[in-house]
Amino acid sequence: MGASRAVGKQLLQVIRDIDRDGAATVLQKLNLGHLAGRPAAEVFVELLEGMCPPGGRVDEAIARQALLDAIADLAESDSGSFEEMTAGQLSEFFQGFVIHTIEGRVIADIGKHVVNAPENVVQVEGILDQLHDFVVGCVHGHLGQHFDGLAEKTDQQVADIVEAIYQVSFELVSATTGDVQ
């Protein structure tokens, strides 16, 4: 999950910078000042193109799709403008990205190794819903404490946080999916 971790690190650094310097300053720093006052989802789509360009390996496609899914969730929540996003909304957005990357990786692995596929779409949807609920529980259960004092963290500390989040979350998912079967 190297691509997802790299994008997660960049995303958490942006969130940290927003917390520390403010959204308007971050937009200027990223040469996106023209997006001031625009919906948060629109700004994140612009960030997506720099963080996750189209094409690449499966791992990169998982990261891109996860960020697109997190942006879609954000758009559905009607979060307002980028500058209006609260620390809680930014945390939820980041957690959504992590959740979608883990789900994407698990689904890709299942697709690669599946021998007996579900018999119909309803069964597939049921499996996907169970997977989503399980991953959400694992990620939310272990992410909250990492957002305390984010503004004071260095880039290396942010990178270490993202690494720890993925390691713990994916180990939980991997260890427990065997129990689910």
C-alpha positions in Angstrom: 0.0 0.0 0.0 2.9 2.3 -0.7 1.0 4.7 -3.0 -1.8 5.0 -0.4 0.6 5.7 2.4 2.4 8.3 0.3 -0.9 10.1 -0.6 -2.0 9.7 3.0 1.2 11.5 4.2 0.6 14.3 1.7 -3.0 14.6 2.7 -2.3 14.7 6.4 0.4 17.3 5.9 -2.1 19.5 4.1 -4.6 19.0 7.0 -1.8 19.8 9.5 -0.9 23.0 7.5 -4.6 24.0 7.5 -4.8 23.5 11.2 -1.5 25.4 11.8 -1.7 28.2 9.1 -5.3 28.4 8.0 -6.9 27.2 4.8 -6.4 30.5 2.8 -2.6 30.4 3.4 -2.5 26.7 2.4 -4.4 27.5 -0.8 -1.8 30.2 -1.6 1.1 28.0 -0.7 -0.2 25.3 -3.1 -0.8 27.9 -5.9 -4.6 27.3 -5.6 -5.5 30.7 -4.3 -8.1 31.0 -7.2 -10.1 28.3 -5.4 -10.7 30.5 -2.3 -14.4 30.3 -1.3 -15.0 27.3 -3.5 -16.6 24.1 -2.1 -14.2 21.8 -0.2 -14.8 18.9 -2.6 -13.8 21.1 -5.6 -10.5 22.0 -3.9 -9.7 18.4 -3.0 -10.3 17.4 -6.6 -7.6 19.9 -7.6 -5.3 18.4 -5.0 -6.1 14.9 -6.2 -4.7 15.7 -9.6 -1.3 16.6 -8.0 -1.3 13.8 -5.5 -2.7 11.0 -7.6 -2.4 11.5 -11.3 -4.3 9.1 -13.5 -2.7 5.9 -14.7 -0.1 3.8 -12.9 0.0 0.6 -11.1 -3.0 -1.0 -9.2 -1.7 0.4 -5.9 -1.7 3.9 -7.4 -5.2 3.4 -8.8 -6.4 2.3 -5.4 -5.1 5.5 -3.8 -6.7 7.6 -6.6 -10.0 5.9 -6.3 -10.0 6.1 -2.5 -9.4 9.9 -2.7 -12.2 10.2 -5.2 -14.5 8.3 -3.0 -13.5 10.4 0.1 -14.2 13.5 -2.0 -17.6 12.1 -3.1 -18.4 11.5 0.6 -17.4 15.0 1.4 -19.5 16.5 -1.4 -22.5 14.5 -0.1 -22.0 15.8 3.4 -22.3 19.4 2.1 -19.3 20.5 4.1 -19.3 24.1 2.7 -16.2 25.9 1.4 -12.7 24.7 1.9 -12.0 27.5 4.3 -15.1 26.6 6.4 -14.1 23.0 7.1 -13.6 22.3 10.8 -10.9 20.2 12.3 -13.5 17.4 12.8 -14.5 17.5 9.1 -10.9 17.4 8.0 -10.2 14.4 10.3 -13.3 12.6 9.0 -12.2 13.3 5.4 -8.7 11.8 6.1 -10.2 8.8 7.9 -12.6 8.3 4.9 -9.5 8.2 2.6 -7.8 5.6 4.8 -11.0 3.5 5.0 -11.4 3.6 1.2 -7.8 2.6 0.6 -8.0 -0.4 2.9 -11.3 -1.5 1.3 -9.8 -1.1 -2.1 -6.8 -3.1 -1.3 -8.9 -5.9 0.3 -11.3 -6.0 -2.7 -8.3 -6.1 -5.1 -6.8 -9.0 -3.2 -10.2 -10.8 -3.1 -10.6 -10.3 -6.8 -7.2 -11.6 -7.5 -7.5 -14.7 -5.4 -11.2 -15.5 -5.3 -12.1 -19.1 -6.3 -15.8 -19.2 -5.4 -17.5 -15.9 -6.3 -20.8 -14.9 -4.8 -23.8 -16.1 -6.8 -25.6 -12.8 -7.3 -25.3 -9.1 -6.9 -27.2 -9.0 -3.6 -24.5 -11.3 -2.0 -21.7 -9.1 -3.4 -23.4 -6.0 -2.0 -23.8 -7.7 1.4 -20.1 -8.7 1.5 -19.1 -5.1 0.5 -21.3 -3.6 3.2 -19.9 -6.0 5.8 -16.3 -5.2 4.7 -17.1 -1.4 4.9 -18.6 -1.6 8.3 -15.6 -3.7 9.6 -13.0 -1.4 8.1 -14.7 1.7 9.4 -14.8 0.2 12.9 -11.1 -0.7 12.8 -10.0 2.7 11.4 -12.2 4.9 13.6 -11.2 2.9 16.6 -7.5 3.6 16.1 -7.2 7.1 14.4 -8.7 9.5 16.9 -5.7 10.0 19.1 -3.4 10.8 16.1 -5.1 14.1 15.5 -4.3 15.7 18.8 -1.7 18.4 18.5 -1.4 17.8 14.7 -0.4 21.5 14.1 2.8 21.1 16.0 3.9 17.9 14.3 6.8 17.9 11.9 6.7 16.3 8.4 8.5 13.3 9.7 6.1 12.9 12.6 3.2 13.1 10.1 4.8 10.5 7.9 5.3 8.2 11.0 1.6 8.7 12.0 0.4 7.7 8.5 2.7 4.7 8.6 1.4 3.6 12.0 -2.2 4.1 10.9 -1.9 1.9 7.9 0.1 -0.7 9.7 -2.3 -1.1 12.6 -5.5 -0.8 10.5 -4.4 -3.2 7.8 -3.1 -5.7 10.3 -6.4 -5.6 12.2 -8.3 -6.1 8.9 -6.1 -8.9 7.7 -6.1 -10.7 11.1 -9.8 -10.5 11.5 -11.0 -11.2 8.0 -10.0 -14.8 8.5 -12.4 -14.9 11.5 -15.2 -13.5 9.4 -14.9 -16.3 6.8 
